[in-house]
Amino acid sequence: MDKRLGMIGLCAKAGGLVSGGFMAEKSLADGSARFVIIAEDASDNTVKKFENKCKYYKVPFVKCGGMDELGHLIGKESRTVVVITDERFAEQFVKKFSPANIEE
């Protein structure tokens, strides 16, 4: 497990994230997305789609963890994408992932 994802459960309990493809797309489009985590084992099409959307909407993102891991950390089934919507949590995730690993 990637220790940098440790606070994702706290973020979920605080209501500071959304998960799943539909909700992720919606939060990117409505401007509520602050940081995006894409599962490393998501399909190539899914990775490309969310990378392109993040770049278009200028939201920082990383590829980290597996689908099962992301789902487990937020208390749900496997998830391909998790979007941090809380500004303070997003700032913490940006700090945890060195700028070299974050794409914009």
C-alpha positions as protocol buffer text, in pm:
chain_id: "A"
residue {
  index: 1
  type: MET
  ca { x: 0 y: 0 z: 0 }
}
residue {
  index: 2
  type: ASP
  ca { x: 122 y: 348 z: -86 }
}
residue {
  index: 3
  type: LYS
  ca { x: 157 y: 541 z: 241 }
}
residue {
  index: 4
  type: ARG
  ca { x: 94 y: 868 z: 61 }
}
residue {
  index: 5
  type: LEU
  ca { x: -268 y: 761 z: 26 }
}
residue {
  index: 6
  type: GLY
  ca { x: -306 y: 716 z: 403 }
}
residue {
  index: 7
  type: MET
  ca { x: -533 y: 1013 z: 466 }
}
residue {
  index: 8
  type: ILE
  ca { x: -773 y: 929 z: 185 }
}
residue {
  index: 9
  type: GLY
  ca { x: -1004 y: 745 z: 427 }
}
residue {
  index: 10
  type: LEU
  ca { x: -1021 y: 1051 z: 653 }
}
residue {
  index: 11
  type: CYS
  ca { x: -1095 y: 1265 z: 350 }
}
residue {
  index: 12
  type: ALA
  ca { x: -1378 y: 1027 z: 252 }
}
residue {
  index: 13
  type: LYS
  ca { x: -1527 y: 1035 z: 603 }
}
residue {
  index: 14
  type: ALA
  ca { x: -1514 y: 1415 z: 598 }
}
residue {
  index: 15
  type: GLY
  ca { x: -1704 y: 1421 z: 266 }
}
residue {
  index: 16
  type: GLY
  ca { x: -1405 y: 1571 z: 87 }
}
residue {
  index: 17
  type: LEU
  ca { x: -1397 y: 1341 z: -214 }
}
residue {
  index: 18
  type: VAL
  ca { x: -1600 y: 1173 z: -485 }
}
residue {
  index: 19
  type: SER
  ca { x: -1519 y: 849 z: -660 }
}
residue {
  index: 20
  type: GLY
  ca { x: -1610 y: 657 z: -971 }
}
residue {
  index: 21
  type: GLY
  ca { x: -1601 y: 765 z: -1332 }
}
residue {
  index: 22
  type: PHE
  ca { x: -1934 y: 949 z: -1353 }
}
residue {
  index: 23
  type: MET
  ca { x: -1889 y: 1151 z: -1035 }
}
residue {
  index: 24
  type: ALA
  ca { x: -1526 y: 1225 z: -1123 }
}
residue {
  index: 25
  type: GLU
  ca { x: -1623 y: 1363 z: -1464 }
}
residue {
  index: 26
  type: LYS
  ca { x: -1898 y: 1571 z: -1306 }
}
residue {
  index: 27
  type: SER
  ca { x: -1668 y: 1723 z: -1044 }
}
residue {
  index: 28
  type: LEU
  ca { x: -1407 y: 1808 z: -1307 }
}
residue {
  index: 29
  type: ALA
  ca { x: -1669 y: 1977 z: -1525 }
}
residue {
  index: 30
  type: ASP
  ca { x: -1835 y: 2174 z: -1243 }
}
residue {
  index: 31
  type: GLY
  ca { x: -1503 y: 2299 z: -1103 }
}
residue {
  index: 32
  type: SER
  ca { x: -1518 y: 2124 z: -766 }
}
residue {
  index: 33
  type: ALA
  ca { x: -1224 y: 1890 z: -837 }
}
residue {
  index: 34
  type: ARG
  ca { x: -900 y: 1995 z: -664 }
}
residue {
  index: 35
  type: PHE
  ca { x: -680 y: 1685 z: -703 }
}
residue {
  index: 36
  type: VAL
  ca { x: -732 y: 1358 z: -893 }
}
residue {
  index: 37
  type: ILE
  ca { x: -593 y: 1012 z: -820 }
}
residue {
  index: 38
  type: ILE
  ca { x: -612 y: 763 z: -1106 }
}
residue {
  index: 39
  type: ALA
  ca { x: -557 y: 394 z: -1034 }
}
residue {
  index: 40
  type: GLU
  ca { x: -239 y: 259 z: -1192 }
}
residue {
  index: 41
  type: ASP
  ca { x: -422 y: -54 z: -1310 }
}
residue {
  index: 42
  type: ALA
  ca { x: -712 y: 131 z: -1474 }
}
residue {
  index: 43
  type: SER
  ca { x: -760 y: 63 z: -1844 }
}
residue {
  index: 44
  type: ASP
  ca { x: -552 y: 264 z: -2089 }
}
residue {
  index: 45
  type: ASN
  ca { x: -868 y: 435 z: -2217 }
}
residue {
  index: 46
  type: THR
  ca { x: -974 y: 538 z: -1867 }
}
residue {
  index: 47
  type: VAL
  ca { x: -628 y: 670 z: -1781 }
}
residue {
  index: 48
  type: LYS
  ca { x: -610 y: 868 z: -2104 }
}
residue {
  index: 49
  type: LYS
  ca { x: -962 y: 1007 z: -2061 }
}
residue {
  index: 50
  type: PHE
  ca { x: -895 y: 1137 z: -1710 }
}
residue {
  index: 51
  type: GLU
  ca { x: -547 y: 1263 z: -1790 }
}
residue {
  index: 52
  type: ASN
  ca { x: -695 y: 1465 z: -2077 }
}
residue {
  index: 53
  type: LYS
  ca { x: -982 y: 1598 z: -1864 }
}
residue {
  index: 54
  type: CYS
  ca { x: -745 y: 1696 z: -1582 }
}
residue {
  index: 55
  type: LYS
  ca { x: -519 y: 1878 z: -1824 }
}
residue {
  index: 56
  type: TYR
  ca { x: -815 y: 2054 z: -1987 }
}
residue {
  index: 57
  type: TYR
  ca { x: -960 y: 2168 z: -1654 }
}
residue {
  index: 58
  type: LYS
  ca { x: -610 y: 2236 z: -1510 }
}
residue {
  index: 59
  type: VAL
  ca { x: -649 y: 1999 z: -1214 }
}
residue {
  index: 60
  type: PRO
  ca { x: -334 y: 1828 z: -1080 }
}
residue {
  index: 61
  type: PHE
  ca { x: -339 y: 1449 z: -1091 }
}
residue {
  index: 62
  type: VAL
  ca { x: -133 y: 1142 z: -1014 }
}
residue {
  index: 63
  type: LYS
  ca { x: -144 y: 775 z: -1105 }
}
residue {
  index: 64
  type: CYS
  ca { x: -114 y: 586 z: -780 }
}
residue {
  index: 65
  type: GLY
  ca { x: -242 y: 269 z: -619 }
}
residue {
  index: 66
  type: GLY
  ca { x: -462 y: 1 z: -764 }
}
residue {
  index: 67
  type: MET
  ca { x: -836 y: 2 z: -817 }
}
residue {
  index: 68
  type: ASP
  ca { x: -895 y: -239 z: -527 }
}
residue {
  index: 69
  type: GLU
  ca { x: -668 y: -37 z: -299 }
}
residue {
  index: 70
  type: LEU
  ca { x: -841 y: 293 z: -378 }
}
residue {
  index: 71
  type: GLY
  ca { x: -1181 y: 138 z: -318 }
}
residue {
  index: 72
  type: HIS
  ca { x: -1071 y: -26 z: 6 }
}
residue {
  index: 73
  type: LEU
  ca { x: -924 y: 298 z: 141 }
}
residue {
  index: 74
  type: ILE
  ca { x: -1254 y: 481 z: 98 }
}
residue {
  index: 75
  type: GLY
  ca { x: -1470 y: 191 z: 215 }
}
residue {
  index: 76
  type: LYS
  ca { x: -1616 y: 101 z: -124 }
}
residue {
  index: 77
  type: GLU
  ca { x: -1565 y: -148 z: -403 }
}
residue {
  index: 78
  type: SER
  ca { x: -1279 y: -99 z: -647 }
}
residue {
  index: 79
  type: ARG
  ca { x: -1250 y: 250 z: -796 }
}
residue {
  index: 80
  type: THR
  ca { x: -1060 y: 365 z: -1103 }
}
residue {
  index: 81
  type: VAL
  ca { x: -1054 y: 729 z: -1002 }
}
residue {
  index: 82
  type: VAL
  ca { x: -1088 y: 932 z: -682 }
}
residue {
  index: 83
  type: VAL
  ca { x: -1131 y: 1309 z: -687 }
}
residue {
  index: 84
  type: ILE
  ca { x: -1042 y: 1522 z: -387 }
}
residue {
  index: 85
  type: THR
  ca { x: -1288 y: 1812 z: -368 }
}
residue {
  index: 86
  type: ASP
  ca { x: -1182 y: 1963 z: -36 }
}
residue {
  index: 87
  type: GLU
  ca { x: -920 y: 2234 z: -83 }
}
residue {
  index: 88
  type: ARG
  ca { x: -729 y: 2163 z: 241 }
}
residue {
  index: 89
  type: PHE
  ca { x: -709 y: 1790 z: 177 }
}
residue {
  index: 90
  type: ALA
  ca { x: -603 y: 1860 z: -182 }
}
residue {
  index: 91
  type: GLU
  ca { x: -318 y: 2079 z: -56 }
}
residue {
  index: 92
  type: GLN
  ca { x: -201 y: 1796 z: 169 }
}
residue {
  index: 93
  type: PHE
  ca { x: -206 y: 1546 z: -118 }
}
residue {
  index: 94
  type: VAL
  ca { x: -6 y: 1785 z: -336 }
}
residue {
  index: 95
  type: LYS
  ca { x: 254 y: 1809 z: -57 }
}
residue {
  index: 96
  type: LYS
  ca { x: 268 y: 1429 z: -13 }
}
residue {
  index: 97
  type: PHE
  ca { x: 327 y: 1368 z: -382 }
}
residue {
  index: 98
  type: SER
  ca { x: 641 y: 1548 z: -487 }
}
residue {
  index: 99
  type: PRO
  ca { x: 587 y: 1796 z: -770 }
}
residue {
  index: 100
  type: ALA
  ca { x: 784 y: 1567 z: -1000 }
}
residue {
  index: 101
  type: ASN
  ca { x: 509 y: 1304 z: -969 }
}
residue {
  index: 102
  type: ILE
  ca { x: 217 y: 1542 z: -1013 }
}
residue {
  index: 103
  type: GLU
  ca { x: 98 y: 1623 z: -1358 }
}
residue {
  index: 104
  type: GLU
  ca { x: -107 y: 1924 z: -1458 }
}
